[in-house]
Amino acid sequence: MRQKLLTKKNKAYKFDATECMVNFMEEFESSEIELYLSNNYSEPGTLIDAKKATFLISKNIPSPMGAFLSAFEKKTDAENVQADKEGDLYSWEELLSHLKE
């Protein structure tokens, strides 16, 4: 299952990784985007609302494009994986700021 960005005009764009979706977002005004969907690390194959997700960047969890970025529907799941794999947790807004640095 791939990450998706859905516009208000019902156009869907698919991405291999959340970081690719974030980079592509710059092509749109935020008011044009209806929904951001990321893969749920805890339930592979399940898409979750990226704006409500908790993200973990851990060098111990590879990702398709090398950003070591994973999304979790539940913050507690992210915290449990972080305890085992280390790394930093981010909300959607924090992640956007971090990736633009």
GUMIKOL-527003 format. One record per atom (N, C-alpha, C): residue in three letters; x, z, y. Coordinates in steps of 0.02 Angstrom, whole numbers, padded with zeros to 5 digits, always signed. Each point is the difference from the previous one (the first is absolute). Layout:
# GUMIKOL-527003
AlaXZY...
END
This chain:
# GUMIKOL-527003
Met+00043+00000-00059Met-00043+00000+00059Met+00045+00000+00062Arg-00018-00039+00048Arg+00041-00007+00060Arg-00032+00036+00059Gln+00042+00019+00048Gln-00024+00028+00063Gln-00041-00053+00036Lys-00049+00021+00039Lys-00041-00049+00035Lys-00012+00023+00072Leu-00007-00049+00043Leu-00021+00009+00068Leu-00062-00043+00009Leu-00055+00030+00021Leu-00062-00036+00009Leu-00018-00002+00074Thr-00013-00059+00026Thr-00019-00006+00070Thr-00076+00007+00008Lys-00022+00009+00061Lys-00072+00006+00013Lys-00036-00066-00012Lys+00038-00055-00004Lys-00029-00065-00016Lys+00001-00013-00075Asn+00011+00053-00040Asn+00000-00003-00073Asn+00056-00042-00029Lys+00055-00006+00035Lys+00059-00035-00026Lys+00044+00053-00033Ala+00021-00014-00061Ala+00041+00048-00038Ala+00072-00028-00006Tyr+00047+00043+00011Tyr+00071-00016-00009Tyr+00027+00048-00052Lys+00040-00026-00047Lys+00027+00041-00054Lys+00076+00006+00008Phe+00026+00059-00020Phe+00071+00014+00008Phe+00027+00035-00062Asp+00063-00011-00014Asp+00033+00032-00056Asp+00012+00074+00012Ala+00007+00019+00063Ala+00017+00069+00016Ala-00032+00020+00067Thr-00012+00065+00008Thr-00029+00025+00062Thr+00043-00018+00060Glu+00066+00003-00007Glu+00043-00015+00057Glu-00007-00072+00023Cys-00016-00046-00046Cys-00013-00069+00019Cys-00065-00005+00041Met-00050+00038-00021Met-00063+00001+00036Met+00011+00027+00071Val+00038+00053+00006Val+00013+00030+00065Val+00036-00051+00045Asn+00048-00035-00026Asn+00036-00050+00040Asn-00046-00057+00021Phe-00045-00019-00043Phe-00046-00055+00015Phe-00053+00021+00052Met-00016+00063+00004Met-00050+00025+00047Met+00014-00021+00071Glu+00062-00010+00017Glu+00018-00019+00068Glu-00029-00067+00020Glu-00025-00039-00048Glu-00031-00065+00014Glu-00071+00008+00028Phe-00028+00060-00003Phe-00069+00013+00019Phe-00005+00055+00052Glu-00053-00001+00038Glu-00020+00057+00041Glu-00031+00051-00048Ser+00011+00064+00011Ser-00028+00050-00046Ser-00076-00005-00003Ser-00032-00022+00053Ser-00073-00006+00000Ser-00025-00056-00047Glu+00045-00045-00022Glu-00019-00054-00045Glu+00001+00020-00073Ile+00031+00057-00015Ile+00009+00021-00069Ile-00053+00049-00020Glu-00032-00014-00056Glu-00054+00041-00026Glu+00026+00055-00046Leu+00047-00018-00044Leu+00021+00045-00053Leu+00070-00015-00024Tyr+00038+00052-00013Tyr+00067-00005-00030Tyr-00005+00034-00068Leu+00020-00035-00052Leu-00003+00028-00068Leu+00070+00000-00031Ser+00017+00058-00030Ser+00064+00007-00035Ser-00013+00021-00072Asn+00048-00013-00043Asn-00004+00022-00069Asn+00009+00075-00003Asn-00040+00032-00042Asn+00005+00072-00010Asn+00052+00013-00055Tyr+00055+00031+00018Tyr+00054+00015-00047Tyr-00026+00040-00059Ser-00046+00046+00012Ser-00026+00044-00053Ser-00047-00036-00048Glu-00030-00055+00022Glu-00045-00039-00041Glu+00015-00074+00009Pro+00053-00025-00033Pro+00020-00070+00008Pro-00059-00047-00011Gly-00004-00050+00042Gly-00055-00048-00004Gly-00060+00018+00043Thr+00003+00059+00032Thr-00054+00022+00043Thr+00022-00005+00073Leu-00041-00033+00041Leu+00015-00006+00071Leu-00034+00057+00038Ile+00036+00026+00051Ile-00026+00054+00041Ile+00006-00018+00074Asp-00041+00032+00041Asp+00002-00011+00072Asp+00066+00028+00026Ala+00043-00044+00024Ala+00066+00021+00023Ala-00003+00048+00059Lys-00051-00005+00041Lys-00006+00045+00058Lys-00013+00072-00021Lys-00025+00009-00060Lys-00015+00068-00025Lys+00052+00023-00051Ala+00048-00042-00016Ala+00049+00015-00052Ala+00057+00043+00027Thr+00035+00030-00047Thr+00064+00033+00014Thr+00054-00043-00031Phe+00053-00011+00036Phe+00054-00044-00023Phe+00062+00041-00013Leu+00036-00019-00052Leu+00064+00031-00017Leu+00054-00053+00001Ile+00052+00015+00036Ile+00060-00042-00003Ile+00053+00040-00036Ser+00017-00023-00060Ser+00048+00034-00043Ser+00048-00051-00030Lys+00064+00011+00008Lys+00050-00044-00030Lys-00003+00002-00076Asn-00037+00047-00027Asn-00006+00007-00073Asn-00060-00038-00029Ile-00038-00035+00044Ile-00056-00039-00023Ile+00007-00071+00028Pro+00023-00047-00040Pro+00008-00069+00025Pro-00067-00031+00018Ser+00001-00045+00048Ser-00061-00038+00018Ser+00018-00074+00003Pro-00049-00044-00002Pro+00013-00072-00006Pro+00047-00028+00053Met-00004+00024+00061Met+00040-00029+00054Met+00056+00046+00023Gly+00013+00053-00037Gly+00058+00041+00013Gly-00008+00053+00054Ala-00061+00015+00022Ala-00009+00052+00050Ala-00012+00069-00032Phe-00004+00002-00067Phe-00009+00063-00036Phe-00064+00036+00022Leu-00052-00039+00014Leu-00062+00024+00028Leu-00057+00001-00051Ser-00033+00056-00006Ser-00057+00008-00046Ser-00058+00030+00038Ala-00061-00019-00018Ala-00060+00026+00031Ala-00039+00043-00050Phe-00031+00052+00027Phe-00039+00047-00041Phe-00067+00013+00033Glu-00053-00001-00040Glu-00066+00015+00027Glu-00005+00074+00019Lys+00029+00042-00041Lys-00003+00073+00011Lys+00068+00026+00022Lys+00000+00038+00053Lys+00063+00029+00026Lys+00032+00045-00052Thr-00040+00036-00039Thr+00028+00044-00051Thr+00038-00040-00053Asp-00024-00060-00018Asp+00037-00042-00047Asp+00067-00021+00030Ala+00000-00017+00064Ala+00062-00019+00034Ala+00048+00058+00001Glu-00025+00060+00014Glu+00043+00059+00003Glu+00029+00016-00069Asn-00039-00009-00053Asn+00025+00012-00068Asn+00055-00049-00018Val-00009-00064+00016Val+00052-00049-00014Val+00061+00013+00044Gln-00010+00019+00062Gln+00055+00016+00045Gln+00042+00059-00028Ala-00033+00049-00029Ala+00035+00058-00028Ala+00047-00022-00056Asp-00019-00052-00037Asp+00040-00025-00055Asp+00050-00054+00022Lys-00021-00044+00044Lys+00041-00059+00019Lys+00033+00005+00068Glu-00016+00052+00038Glu+00026+00010+00068Glu-00028-00053+00048Gly+00023+00000+00061Gly-00023-00049+00049Gly-00041+00031+00056Asp-00028-00042+00042Asp-00038+00021+00059Asp-00071-00026-00003Leu-00047+00043+00021Leu-00071-00018+00002Leu-00021-00022+00069Tyr-00047-00047+00002Tyr-00025-00027+00063Tyr-00074-00014-00004Ser-00035+00010+00055Ser-00068-00025+00007Ser+00006-00074+00018Trp-00055-00036+00004Trp+00001-00071+00018Trp+00032-00009+00069Glu-00021+00038+00049Glu+00027-00006+00068Glu+00074+00017+00002Glu+00019+00053-00035Glu+00071+00019-00003Glu+00041-00054-00034Leu-00027-00031-00052Leu+00035-00053-00035Leu+00011-00060+00046Leu-00052-00019+00037Leu+00007-00057+00046Leu+00055+00013+00051Ser+00003+00060+00027Ser+00052+00017+00048Ser+00069-00001-00033His+00004+00028-00060His+00064+00003-00036His+00027-00070-00016Leu-00044-00044-00023Leu+00022-00067-00019Leu+00019-00043+00059Lys-00024+00017+00060Lys+00017-00038+00060Lys+00065+00024+00032Glu+00027+00056-00024Glu+00063+00027+00028Glu+00058-00044-00016
END
